[in-house]
């Protein structure tokens, strides 16, 4: 088992390197850099000025060298004039050139400087990530049990009225994207003029203090969308299990229906949807972008939007690292959990 | 929960039962006017081909017909109480407690994610209100009763950690946990190997005696029913056509279907040249296309228009406790010999076309294929195979699952390459040429007929197109018209109507599909055809027809047939020479007569004894092998068969455990791989003795008595 995890970790690091390189290359494309230069310095710069500005900051070096610097395995770009260092990429605003080391990449814990928020990227991500982690936690707490209950109830008697109505509900929720359901929720539950004014239409205050009023709508919006999907998967798996011969064995052994569902069918029916549930984690990041923007909840997704909108390369890269890590870690958990659910799979 | 009060009468009384399934289109009657009674301690067999409704009867007794099925007439009484009138709760108390069931596929019938012990303990906890500890003790007791080794470890295992035979013993144990009054066995051994089957059958019989359980034994295997049951009921297309005491039905049958069934199975005495099998003509009617009157009418030799195809035909008495659903049974001369089928001359066996020398096939298996790592293991699938096959010869390759017969087929076909040794076909060595590297001629020369006709045809291509595709691959003919012409000839060859060329595989029955498979194999005038269990997936009545077809084509085309099978009856019937394999070794090789008569290799002896024979006149020696086939990953030292051999103590000095026996050449090219001394081999007695045949059976065998 330990060996298996170690091997998987190795593969994960490799995957992470590849993925971050792709994001790095895309964000460091020439038009993007030109935009950066004009944004940072002067929007009326001539082409020559842009090139010299980029040259002076090391942006025109080969891609691999830049990637190495960003990772922290190659010394960072410095500019010397008359034998004296006049510019170091390692020196963030506020630190002197002397204090700045020569390596300042991801590995050194220096994730760069956000041009939008004028702050250290790592610090921003810590704060924003924490906010989103809370959101995700609540979403998972609502979505997973809800979806499993829906799926199991629908799947235990295929074709029954219960199955039909629950299936309709789950298809309905999956077919409603967050930007539709979110707007609808706000209109129905948070409008002062129409309907019950139970919840708040904005989650800004939830950053400091999560309450039922300010957090319900964003959580529901994300959870409902994913819930239908997982419920459908669970239902499909459950209907299949319920027609299996060992269920007939149990039935003809005299086991009552609720016992059949709980003791014989459930564990077998959860094997397939478990992977899907774990896949939902990274996928939630998507929903988070929309919902955080919609409800003005300043979390990870909102940061991503800000970074992308303002061409904040360092912040974008930081966000992508977090996303890549989330994806890979959830996949690892999913593989390990699968082994525990399914006794037929053995890891030496 | 307590059991129902004892009942003086029969345990199970099924009276005029009719069961239908309801689809959107129509009502499909699955069982019609079916009656049977099971007395206490009695075993009743239910025999018939697939689709005849025998499993539906079993589920009907269990009152578990699903959403679409319903009892539409008659009654099922258990211990005098009508099961149809019981509430869901009362039924639950009876299921698993008073009536237990054993299923066809043990692997599928056990919950894969639940430990065996828990699955067993569930029964007493549910029905007797036993505590966990009591239930565990009971489970331990029953697992010991079904003769499983290491019961404690068994209870702690998951189903996939057990072999098929062990799983079936667990299913039996589960059924016996509550000491039921009635046990329903639905094809309990169909998925198992013959030697394992013999063990299970013995177990069921012993336990039946020990607990006094009544049994309803459902099977398509007449031999098995003869070995296990007191009475038998033959079903055809949803109806019981004949029932009676086992000896009565087997020796004095009074229904043409029963007779036709017996004539289509290879019993000892059948011979492909002098007394070929008689296939039942036509096909099994679909449930909604049953003919008026007698369902068997259109396929019956004694059919008489006006009498057999009108009105409802009731069961009538045909002797004490013997009934038949035939209007003419008292007019038919049951002792008449079989209308002499065209006798065919034995064909000349020609020169060797395939020579296999010292062939070895080893597989390297990582100990853990999924995640890598661990020591590599070697699976020795084939170990020093030496044989040759001649023109027009049928060489049967016999053995149980895991003996390496399918690996041999793969190596011959070029799907795998040999590890060592040579295969010579024609003038070329082909052992290390994979199929992509073989010339078109070589590919066309050695072809295969597969076991499962249902999966080996492309479901979205017409039959004709699939055969033409094979012709294209073999570079046959110059134009599409040529190939189409040839394809139609091939359909004629396998006796399918030419109109089938435009049909899809799903429109064909199993036997017809297998004919298409045969046509495809012979498309390039194959010299050698490897038939891998070609009839084992087919119904008894169809098996005979497909077997005869293969024989006929072989006679015409002088093909060499390598007939891979585990069914010794059919092997004895059609093969010229037999090669018996065990764990990758050829343990015995000789002509059919040599192999089927002593001296035997001890494994052959056990195999012969294990095969159930549907003939009351046959006396068999009873040899049941202990345990399972060892894994090829971890074979026993010395002789591969030493772990299960009953002759082992005759060989001095533990030779069997030390050395792999050498190949011994006995008279007439008979080869045996065994350490036994010549004297011991000579002292072996025949396993099967065809005793004095009762008159009717003698007529069966084509001998005119009186």
Interface residues (C-beta under 8 A of the other chain):
Chain A: X3 X4 X7 X159 X244 X245 X246 X248 X249 X250 X251 X252 X253 X254 X255 X256 X263 X264 X267 X268 X271 X341 X342 X343 X344 X345 X346 X347 X348
Chain B: X62 X64 X67 X92 X93 X94 X95 X96 X97 X100 X101 X103 X105 X108 X109 X110 X111 X112 X113 X114 X122 X123 X126 X127 X158 X160 X171 X174 X367 X368 X370 X371 X372 X373 X374
